[in-house]
Amino acid sequence: MSKLGGFARLMRPVNCSMMGFAVIVGGALASNNVSAAFWLNLIYGFVTGFVLTAASMAINDYYDREIDAINEPNRPIPSGLIKPREALAFGFLLTTIGFAAAYLTSFSCLVTAITAWIVFFTYTTVGKRSGLPGNLLVSTCVSIPFVYGSLATVNTVKMNVLTFALMAFLSNTGREMTKGIVDLQGDKAKNIKTLAVRYGPKTAAVVAALFYLSAVSLTPIPLLLNPPLVSFWFLPLVVITDLGLVASSFLLLRDYSRENARKVKKGVLLWFITALLAFVFGALG
């Protein structure tokens, strides 16, 4: 594989696209305004979400290179395709681009982007070894793009956006704990105090399932408020999301092996997507 391909893998384009799309969803949930300024801010927002996520992936892989040599030896840095300093420089270049796009959107968006980057950097340099606090920092980074999208379009955070951001926070925390089961061997070697390392994979699976189910418990809120925050078209996709998260919880509790935890972790990404679509259809329907 070429070095260019290595940088592309370092970015994890699918994850970056999801974060950029999350900004657009946050904006769409907050406002139905289709003015030129609305779309321009959403474009800048997508760029900000995409490149700052790519930057976080590159910087994270720089700090994780020794752990990845055990857990994921085929990644660009441990495989030797990308040098550690190249990954770090690439990450800071992407950060600069992300901050520039945020500045072009609004001052509040720039402050939010910088805050998100600080949270991520804290996680990478300090929080990762702390276990649950580190999981919460990652989930904060995942939920911020929705808040960012609302700020980019209406300069405030709407209630339906806040509800979805909290759902994303809870479900992603469960996914981070599931990931801790997958990475148990490498994390133990580097004394990273995940729940799986400290209390075993079974306990990590139980707590992960509780976070998944907590996210499910929030899904009726947009429909039950008076007036409802979403239309009827929210319901079919959110039911699929809820069933998926409940099934993921059951599968993880039944089999908390590394191989099955990896499958559950990947499956939860699909439920993220259906939840995103549920809120989009609910806002536009």
Residue, then its C-alpha position, 0 to 999 in steps of 0.5 A: m500500500s502507498k503512503l497516501g493510502g496509509f494516511a487515508r487509513l490513518m484518518r478513518p474516512v468512514n468515522c470522519s464522514m459520520m462526524g461530519f454528517a452528525v454536524i449536518v444532522g444537528g443543523a437540520l434538527a435545529s432549523n428548517n431554514v434553507s437559506a444560502a447562509f444555512w447551507l454554507n454554515l453546514i458545509y463549513g460544519f461538515v468540514t470541521g467535523f470531518v477534519l477534526t475527527a481525522a486529526s484526532m484519529a491520527i494523533n490518537d494512533y501516534y500515542d497508541r502506536e505501542i499498544d497497536a503493535i499488540n492489538e492492531p499491528n496492521r495499522p499504518i504506524p505499527s506496520g511501518l507505512i507511516k512514521p510516528r512524526e509524520a502522523l503527528a504532523f498530519g494530525f496538527l495540519l488537519t487541526t488547523i484546517g478544522f479550526a479555520a472552517a470553524y472560524l468561518t462559521s461563527f465565534s461560538c462554533l470556533v470555541t466549541a471546536i477548540t473545546a472538543w479538541i481539548v477534550f480529545f487531547t486530554y483523553t489521548t494524553v491523560g484520560k485514556r489510561s483512566g478507564l471510565p473517565g476516558n470513555l466519558l471523554v470520548s463520548t463527549c467528543v462524539s456528542i459535540p458535533f450535534v451540538y455544533g450543528s445546532l450552533a452553526t445554524v441557529n446559534t443555540v442548542k435546541m431541545n431535540v438536538l440535546t436529546f439526541a446528543l445525550m443518546a449518542f453520549l450514552s450509547n457510545t460510552g457502552r461502545e467504548m466499554t465493549k471496545g475495552i473487551v476487544d483491546l483487553q490484552g494490549d490495554k493490560a500490557k500498557n496498564i490502561k485501566t479499562l473496566a475490562v482490565r480492572y474487573g474483567p470482561k463480564t463486568a465490562a459487558v454488564v456496564a456496557a449493556l446498561f449504557y446501551l439500554s439507558a440510551v434506549s430509555l431516552t428515545p420516547i422523549p421527543l415524541l412524548l413532549n408537548p408539543p412533540l419534537v419530531s413527527f411520526w416518521f421518527l418512530p419506525l427507524v427509532v424502533i429499529t435502533d432500539l431493537g438493535l441496541v437491545a439485541s446488542s446488549f443481549l448478545l454481549l451479555r451472553d458472550y463477552s469474548r473478544e471476538n463477539a465483542r468486536k462484532v457487537k462494537k461494529g454492529v452498534l455503529l449501524w444503530f448509530i446510523t439508524a438513530l441519526l436517520a430517525f431524527v432526520f426523518g422525524a424533523l423533516g416529516 
